[in-house]
Amino acid sequence: MSDDEIILSELSDDELVQQMHDDLYDGLKEEIEEGTKILLERGWTPYEVLTQALVEGMRIVGEDFRDGILFVPEVLMSANAMKAGMFILRPLLAETGAPKLGKMVIGTVKGDIHDIGKNLVGMMMEGAGFDVIDLGINNPVENYIEAIEREKPDILGMSALLTTTMPYMKVVIDTMKEKGIRDDYIVLVGGAPLNEEFGKAVGADAYCRDAAVAVETAKDLIKRRHNQLAAGA
């Protein structure tokens, strides 16, 4: 059976979810929109559609990206298809107060206008069930501080692609320390010229090599933080 003969509305729920995983993998935006609408019409909750169809599909994309089977252009197509589904689900999720894994503020640092890596991290984090507030590019320390005070996220993510802008990450983290708020947030850093040593040197919680690693790291650190809070309660 060739792809163009597949009629999504004729598939069973399980087959449709499986097909949506395949369509996400292939970056098929319209099919994801259609599949999302069909599941909602069949009485699925927005949260079920999000977790079982979109998040699970993006998890597979993330693993293959991490393992070098998929590359940035393909992952961007998958992420764009996922965004089409999220566009339908987001207002419904807000209405139902569906649980989120956490919230992240992300932005490229001052002096740096590169955003492909940052955008990919944002999309993959959203695909994993996080709320993402994207500050865009060229962010001075004030932007980060204002955003974390306003949004109260779990995670602050900073990105840089230039060796000259990398040190600015330390400026942001040092300012957070001065304000006594550094320990209230998980800080993740990423970008092509960075490495683990640099992440440690600037005082970040972790350096993330790529978007797939960022999602895994974020989940892991949030889980640990919740366990620590529960233990301390």
C-alpha positions in Angstrom: 0.0 0.0 0.0 1.6 3.2 -1.1 1.5 6.4 1.1 -1.0 8.2 -1.1 -3.5 5.4 -0.6 -3.5 5.7 3.2 -6.8 7.3 4.3 -6.1 8.5 7.9 -9.8 8.5 8.9 -10.1 4.8 8.1 -7.3 3.7 10.4 -7.9 2.4 13.9 -6.7 4.6 16.8 -3.5 2.5 17.2 -2.8 2.5 13.5 -3.4 6.2 13.2 -1.0 7.0 16.1 1.6 4.7 14.4 1.1 6.5 11.1 1.5 9.9 12.8 4.8 8.8 14.2 5.9 7.9 10.6 4.5 11.2 9.3 6.3 13.2 12.0 9.5 11.4 11.1 8.9 12.3 7.5 8.0 15.9 8.3 4.5 15.7 6.8 2.8 18.8 8.3 -0.7 18.4 6.7 -1.0 14.8 7.7 -0.1 15.6 11.3 -2.8 18.3 11.4 -5.3 15.9 10.0 -4.3 13.1 12.3 -4.5 15.4 15.3 -8.0 16.5 14.4 -9.2 13.0 13.8 -8.0 11.8 17.2 -9.7 14.8 18.9 -13.0 14.0 17.0 -12.7 10.5 18.3 -12.8 11.7 21.8 -9.1 11.7 22.7 -8.1 14.3 25.2 -5.6 17.0 23.9 -3.1 15.6 26.4 -3.4 12.0 25.1 -2.9 13.3 21.5 0.1 15.3 22.6 1.9 12.6 24.6 1.0 9.5 22.5 1.1 10.8 19.0 3.4 13.9 19.0 5.7 13.6 22.0 6.3 9.9 21.3 6.9 10.6 17.6 9.4 13.3 18.4 11.2 11.0 20.9 11.9 8.6 18.0 13.1 11.5 15.9 15.3 12.7 18.8 16.9 9.3 19.2 17.7 9.0 15.5 19.1 12.6 15.5 21.3 11.8 18.5 22.5 8.6 16.8 23.4 10.3 13.5 20.6 8.7 11.5 18.7 12.0 11.0 20.3 15.4 10.4 19.3 19.0 11.2 17.3 19.7 8.0 15.2 16.6 8.6 14.7 17.2 12.3 13.6 20.8 11.5 10.9 19.4 9.1 9.7 17.0 11.8 9.7 19.8 14.3 7.7 22.0 12.0 5.2 19.2 11.4 4.9 18.8 15.2 4.3 22.6 15.5 1.3 22.2 13.2 -0.2 19.7 15.6 0.7 21.8 18.6 -1.0 24.8 17.0 -4.3 22.9 17.3 -3.6 21.4 20.7 -2.1 24.4 22.5 -5.4 26.3 23.2 -7.1 23.1 24.2 -4.3 22.1 26.5 -4.5 25.5 28.2 -8.2 25.1 28.7 -7.9 21.6 30.3 -4.9 22.6 32.4 -3.0 19.5 31.2 0.2 18.7 33.1 3.5 19.9 31.6 6.9 18.6 32.2 8.2 22.1 33.0 8.9 25.5 31.6 12.0 26.7 29.8 13.2 30.2 28.8 15.7 30.0 26.0 17.7 32.6 24.0 20.9 33.3 22.1 23.3 35.5 24.0 24.2 39.1 23.3 26.3 39.7 20.2 25.2 36.5 18.6 22.5 36.2 15.9 22.6 32.5 15.3 19.3 30.7 16.0 19.0 27.4 14.2 20.4 25.3 17.1 18.3 27.3 19.6 15.2 26.9 17.5 15.7 23.2 17.3 16.2 22.9 21.0 13.0 24.9 21.6 11.0 22.8 19.2 12.3 19.5 20.6 11.6 20.7 24.1 8.1 21.7 23.2 7.7 18.3 21.4 8.7 16.6 24.7 6.0 18.4 26.7 7.7 21.5 28.0 6.4 25.1 27.8 9.0 27.1 25.9 9.5 30.9 26.0 11.9 31.8 23.2 13.7 35.2 23.7 15.2 35.1 20.2 18.7 36.3 19.4 21.2 38.9 20.8 20.0 38.9 24.4 21.7 41.1 27.0 21.7 39.9 30.6 18.6 42.1 31.4 16.5 40.1 28.9 17.3 36.8 30.6 16.8 38.2 34.2 13.5 39.9 33.2 12.2 36.7 31.5 13.0 34.4 34.4 11.5 36.8 37.0 8.4 37.1 34.8 8.0 33.5 33.7 9.4 31.6 36.7 10.7 28.8 34.5 12.3 25.6 35.7 15.1 26.0 33.1 17.1 28.7 31.5 18.7 27.8 28.2 21.5 29.9 26.6 23.0 29.4 23.1 26.0 30.8 21.3 27.7 29.9 18.1 30.6 32.4 18.2 33.7 31.9 20.4 33.6 35.6 21.1 30.0 35.5 22.5 30.4 32.3 24.6 31.9 34.1 27.7 28.7 36.2 27.9 27.0 33.1 29.4 29.1 33.6 32.5 27.9 37.2 32.7 24.3 36.0 32.9 25.1 33.2 35.4 27.2 35.6 37.6 24.3 38.1 37.6 21.9 35.4 38.7 24.3 34.6 41.6 24.6 38.3 42.6 20.8 38.4 42.7 20.7 35.2 44.8 18.5 33.4 42.2 21.0 31.1 40.5 20.0 28.0 42.5 16.4 28.5 41.7 16.9 27.5 38.1 18.4 24.8 36.0 20.8 26.4 33.6 21.6 24.6 30.3 24.1 25.9 27.7 24.8 24.8 24.1 26.3 25.8 20.8 28.9 24.4 18.4 32.1 25.8 20.0 31.1 24.9 23.6 32.1 21.8 25.5 31.5 20.2 28.9 34.5 21.9 30.4 33.2 25.3 29.3 29.8 24.5 30.8 31.4 23.7 34.1 33.7 26.8 34.0 30.8 29.2 33.5 28.7 27.6 36.2 26.0 26.0 34.1 24.2 22.8 35.3 25.0 21.1 32.0 26.3 21.5 28.5 24.1 20.0 25.8 25.7 18.8 22.6 22.5 18.9 20.6 18.7 19.2 20.9 18.2 15.5 21.6 20.7 15.7 24.5 19.1 18.9 25.8 15.7 17.1 26.1 17.2 14.1 27.9 19.2 16.4 30.2 16.3 18.6 31.0 14.0 15.7 31.9 16.7 14.1 34.0 17.5 17.4 35.9 13.9 18.2 36.5 13.2 14.7 37.9 16.2 15.0 40.2 15.1 18.5 41.4 11.6 17.2 42.1 13.0 14.3 44.1 15.2 16.7 46.1 12.3 18.9 46.8 10.2 15.9 47.8 13.0 14.6 50.1 13.4 18.1 51.7 9.6 18.6 52.2 
